[in-house]
Amino acid sequence: MNRKSIFLTLFAALLLAHAAPLRAQSTAAPTAKVAASATSGEKDWWKHAVVYEIYPRSFADSDNNGIGDINGITSKLDYLKNLGVNTIWITPFFPSPQVDFGYDVSDYENIDPMYGNLKDFDHLISEAKRRGIHVVLDFVVNHTSDKHAWFLDSKSSKDSAKRDWYIWRDGKAPGEPPNNWQSIFGTPAWTYDPATKQWYYHFFYPEQPDLNWRNPAVEKAMLDTMRFWFDRGVSGFRLDAVDTIYEDPNLKDNPFLPGTDNFGRPNMDHKFNTKLPEMHSANNPSAGSPAARI
């Protein structure tokens, strides 16, 4: 699957331009240093950045165990600088069951042990800054892993405090999902949970339940996570699958397009679960979007 063909990257417009205001809201000790760098004439650095995307698993292996890691990235910073790179974009290295190669995140504020630990990451940031290299992280905003503590709590009961952190609905009839929405893979976008007798929504794999961005608590939790990484020295984020974070609250059925996919299934027009107006207003501060509140 070619993620670049299906994910909308708002690398600059949505978050990087708002980095300094976001940092200013945090009270953690490293904030002063990070905020200062954002006001030292470099706030528009991203407009002319030379970005090198790094998939940590296969980029550089520092301990010869067959898996690339954070220390491996650090060891190649001089090489990257000599190439003319001044920004590295690292794809997800967070703890994950690896159903979707790290795009199913089970903990947003840690490093998967296969890649190292937070101390290794802090060292990477320090060494990158010494060379004038910005670090940008891939941030999975649309969904979590079904093994994330938030989803495990949400799934535990209809009365869970985090039930509304995800999209749970009754079926439209016994044994039938709430609507006709398909995942990006052409399979049903709803999975039934027999314990609570409701369906949960996932635009990608069933192991990647969608977060409910209409819930202010979800928005706050995700923005707090961004602050966590800003305070560790990252310069910004590439937002993964950001065009799918809102769904039609009335769950209207999607129309179909002519023809079929490679498996003979009807082509769906994802009219009511992608690119909704709430997403298109992301760069309009008067619209009250998450970006405007950073």
C-alpha positions as CSV (number, residue, x, y, z in Angstrom):
1,M,0.0,0.0,0.0
2,N,1.3,3.4,-1.0
3,R,0.5,5.7,2.0
4,K,1.6,8.8,0.1
5,S,-1.3,8.2,-2.3
6,I,-4.0,8.0,0.4
7,F,-2.8,10.3,3.2
8,L,-3.0,14.0,3.2
9,T,0.2,15.6,4.6
10,L,-0.3,19.0,6.2
11,F,3.4,19.1,7.0
12,A,3.6,22.9,7.2
13,A,0.2,24.6,7.1
14,L,-1.5,22.9,10.0
15,L,1.1,22.4,12.7
16,L,4.5,23.7,12.0
17,A,3.3,27.3,11.6
18,H,1.7,27.0,15.0
19,A,4.6,25.3,16.9
20,A,5.6,28.3,19.1
21,P,2.0,29.0,20.4
22,L,1.6,25.3,21.2
23,R,4.8,25.1,23.1
24,A,4.0,28.2,25.1
25,Q,1.0,26.4,26.6
26,S,3.2,23.8,28.3
27,T,4.8,24.3,31.7
28,A,7.5,21.6,31.3
29,A,11.1,22.7,31.9
30,P,12.4,22.3,28.3
31,T,9.8,24.6,26.9
32,A,11.7,27.9,27.3
33,K,14.6,26.6,25.1
34,V,12.2,25.2,22.5
35,A,10.1,28.3,22.3
36,A,13.2,30.5,22.1
37,S,14.4,28.7,19.0
38,A,11.0,29.3,17.4
39,T,11.3,33.0,17.9
40,S,15.0,33.4,16.8
41,G,14.2,34.1,13.1
42,E,13.7,30.5,12.2
43,K,10.0,30.2,12.5
44,D,9.6,29.9,8.7
45,W,12.4,27.3,8.3
46,W,10.0,24.7,7.0
47,K,9.2,26.8,3.9
48,H,12.6,26.0,2.5
49,A,13.4,22.7,4.3
50,V,15.2,19.9,2.6
51,V,13.4,16.9,4.1
52,Y,14.6,13.3,4.2
53,E,12.0,10.7,5.2
54,I,13.3,7.9,7.5
55,Y,11.6,4.6,8.0
56,P,13.5,3.6,11.2
57,R,13.1,-0.2,10.8
58,S,15.2,-0.3,7.7
59,F,17.4,2.9,7.8
60,A,20.3,2.0,10.1
61,D,20.9,-0.8,12.6
62,S,23.2,0.2,15.4
63,D,23.3,-3.1,17.3
64,N,23.3,-5.6,14.4
65,N,20.0,-7.3,15.4
66,G,18.5,-6.9,12.0
67,I,16.2,-4.0,12.9
68,G,17.0,-0.3,12.4
69,D,16.8,1.9,15.4
70,I,17.1,5.4,16.9
71,N,20.8,5.2,17.6
72,G,21.2,4.1,14.0
73,I,19.6,7.3,12.8
74,T,21.9,9.3,15.1
75,S,24.9,7.6,13.6
76,K,24.0,8.8,10.1
77,L,23.4,12.5,10.9
78,D,26.7,13.6,9.4
79,Y,25.9,11.6,6.2
80,L,22.5,13.3,6.0
81,K,24.0,16.8,6.6
82,N,26.5,16.2,3.8
83,L,23.6,15.4,1.5
84,G,22.2,18.8,2.2
85,V,19.4,17.6,4.4
86,N,18.3,20.0,7.2
87,T,15.1,18.2,8.3
88,I,14.5,14.5,9.0
89,W,10.9,13.1,9.0
90,I,10.7,9.9,11.0
91,T,7.8,7.5,10.5
92,P,6.2,6.1,13.6
93,F,8.5,4.6,16.2
94,F,5.9,4.5,19.0
95,P,5.0,1.2,20.8
96,S,2.8,-0.7,18.4
97,P,1.5,-4.3,17.8
98,Q,2.8,-3.6,14.2
99,V,-0.4,-4.6,12.4
100,D,0.2,-1.7,10.1
101,F,4.0,-1.2,10.6
102,G,3.7,1.3,13.4
103,Y,0.7,3.2,12.2
104,D,-1.3,1.4,14.8
105,V,-0.1,3.2,17.9
106,S,-0.5,1.7,21.4
107,D,1.3,4.5,23.3
108,Y,1.9,8.0,21.9
109,E,4.4,9.1,24.5
110,N,7.1,6.4,24.3
111,I,9.4,4.5,21.9
112,D,8.9,1.0,20.8
113,P,11.7,-1.1,22.5
114,M,12.7,-2.5,19.1
115,Y,13.9,1.1,18.2
116,G,15.4,2.1,21.5
117,N,14.1,4.3,24.3
118,L,13.4,8.0,25.2
119,K,17.0,8.5,26.3
120,D,18.1,7.4,22.8
121,F,15.6,9.9,21.3
122,D,16.8,12.8,23.4
123,H,20.4,12.0,22.3
124,L,19.2,12.1,18.7
125,I,17.5,15.5,19.2
126,S,20.7,16.9,20.8
127,E,23.0,15.6,18.0
128,A,20.6,16.8,15.3
129,K,20.4,20.3,16.8
130,R,24.2,20.5,16.9
131,R,24.2,19.9,13.1
132,G,21.3,22.3,12.4
133,I,18.9,19.5,11.5
134,H,15.2,19.7,12.5
135,V,13.4,16.5,13.5
136,V,9.8,16.0,12.4
137,L,7.7,13.1,13.6
138,D,4.9,11.2,11.8
139,F,1.9,11.7,14.1
140,V,-1.1,9.3,13.6
141,V,-4.1,11.5,14.4
142,N,-7.0,9.5,13.0
143,H,-6.9,6.3,15.0
144,T,-5.1,4.3,17.6
145,S,-4.2,0.7,18.0
146,D,-7.0,-1.5,19.4
147,K,-4.4,-2.3,22.1
148,H,-4.1,1.3,23.2
149,A,-5.2,1.9,26.8
150,W,-7.8,4.4,25.6
151,F,-9.5,1.9,23.4
152,L,-9.3,-1.0,25.9
153,D,-11.1,1.4,28.4
154,S,-13.6,2.5,25.8
155,K,-14.4,-1.1,24.9
156,S,-14.8,-2.3,28.5
157,S,-18.3,-0.9,28.9
158,K,-20.9,1.3,27.4
159,D,-20.6,3.3,30.6
160,S,-16.8,3.8,30.2
161,A,-15.6,7.4,30.6
162,K,-13.8,6.9,27.3
163,R,-16.6,5.2,25.4
164,D,-17.1,8.4,23.4
165,W,-13.4,8.7,22.6
166,Y,-14.2,6.4,19.7
167,I,-17.1,5.9,17.2
168,W,-19.5,3.4,18.7
169,R,-23.0,2.9,17.3
170,D,-25.9,0.4,17.2
171,G,-26.4,-1.5,14.1
172,K,-29.2,-0.5,11.7
173,A,-30.6,-4.0,12.1
174,P,-29.6,-7.2,13.9
175,G,-26.3,-8.3,12.5
176,E,-26.0,-5.3,10.2
177,P,-23.5,-2.4,10.7
178,P,-24.7,1.2,11.2
179,N,-24.3,2.1,7.5
180,N,-22.6,1.0,4.3
181,W,-19.2,2.6,4.9
182,Q,-16.2,0.7,3.7
183,S,-12.6,0.9,5.0
184,I,-9.9,2.1,2.6
185,F,-9.3,-1.6,1.8
186,G,-12.8,-2.1,0.4
187,T,-14.0,-4.2,3.4
188,P,-16.6,-3.1,6.0
189,A,-15.5,-0.1,8.1
190,W,-17.4,-1.4,11.2
191,T,-16.5,-4.2,13.6
192,Y,-19.0,-5.7,16.0
193,D,-18.2,-6.1,19.7
194,P,-20.3,-8.9,21.2
195,A,-19.5,-7.8,24.8
196,T,-21.2,-4.4,24.5
197,K,-23.4,-5.3,21.5
198,Q,-22.3,-2.2,19.4
199,W,-20.1,-1.6,16.4
200,Y,-17.0,0.5,16.3
201,Y,-15.8,2.4,13.2
202,H,-12.3,2.1,11.6
203,F,-11.4,3.7,8.3
204,F,-8.4,1.4,8.1
205,Y,-7.8,-2.1,9.7
206,P,-10.2,-3.3,12.5
207,E,-7.1,-3.1,14.7
208,Q,-7.1,0.7,14.1
209,P,-10.3,2.2,15.6
210,D,-11.0,5.8,14.7
211,L,-10.8,8.4,17.4
212,N,-13.8,10.7,17.9
213,W,-12.3,14.1,17.2
214,R,-15.7,15.7,17.9
215,N,-15.0,14.9,21.6
216,P,-13.0,17.8,23.2
217,A,-11.3,15.3,25.5
218,V,-9.9,13.5,22.6
219,E,-8.6,16.7,21.0
220,K,-7.0,17.8,24.3
221,A,-5.3,14.4,24.8
222,M,-3.9,14.5,21.3
223,L,-2.7,18.1,21.6
224,D,-1.1,17.3,24.9
225,T,0.8,14.4,23.2
226,M,2.1,16.9,20.7
227,R,3.3,19.1,23.5
228,F,5.1,16.2,25.0
229,W,7.2,15.8,21.9
230,F,7.6,19.5,21.4
231,D,9.1,19.7,24.9
232,R,11.6,17.0,23.9
233,G,12.7,19.2,21.0
234,V,10.9,18.1,17.9
235,S,10.2,20.9,15.4
236,G,6.9,19.7,14.1
237,F,4.8,16.9,12.7
238,R,3.6,15.2,9.6
239,L,-0.1,14.4,10.2
240,D,-1.1,11.0,9.1
241,A,-4.6,10.4,7.6
242,V,-5.6,13.8,8.7
243,D,-8.4,14.1,6.1
244,T,-10.3,11.2,7.8
245,I,-10.5,12.6,11.3
246,Y,-14.1,13.7,11.0
247,E,-17.2,11.7,9.9
248,D,-20.7,12.7,9.2
249,P,-22.4,12.6,12.6
250,N,-25.7,11.3,11.0
251,L,-23.8,8.4,9.4
252,K,-25.3,8.9,6.0
253,D,-24.6,6.1,3.5
254,N,-21.9,6.8,1.0
255,P,-22.7,6.7,-2.7
256,F,-20.9,4.3,-5.1
257,L,-18.8,5.2,-8.1
258,P,-18.9,3.4,-11.4
259,G,-16.8,0.3,-11.8
260,T,-15.2,-2.1,-9.3
261,D,-11.9,-2.4,-7.5
262,N,-9.2,-5.0,-8.1
263,F,-11.2,-7.5,-6.1
264,G,-14.5,-6.9,-8.0
265,R,-16.1,-4.9,-5.2
266,P,-18.0,-1.7,-6.0
267,N,-16.0,1.5,-5.8
268,M,-17.2,3.7,-3.0
269,D,-17.2,7.5,-2.9
270,H,-16.1,8.3,0.7
271,K,-18.3,11.4,0.7
272,F,-19.4,11.3,4.3
273,N,-16.3,10.0,6.0
274,T,-13.4,11.9,4.4
275,K,-12.5,15.5,3.7
276,L,-15.5,16.9,5.6
277,P,-15.9,20.7,6.0
278,E,-14.5,20.6,9.5
279,M,-11.2,19.4,8.1
280,H,-11.1,22.0,5.3
281,S,-11.5,24.8,7.9
282,A,-8.3,23.7,9.6
283,N,-6.4,26.8,8.4
284,N,-9.2,29.2,9.2
285,P,-8.7,30.4,12.8
286,S,-12.2,31.8,13.0
287,A,-13.6,28.3,12.4
288,G,-12.5,27.0,15.8
289,S,-10.6,24.1,14.4
290,P,-8.0,22.1,16.4
291,A,-5.2,23.9,14.5
292,A,-6.6,27.3,15.5
293,R,-6.5,26.2,19.2
294,I,-2.8,25.2,19.1
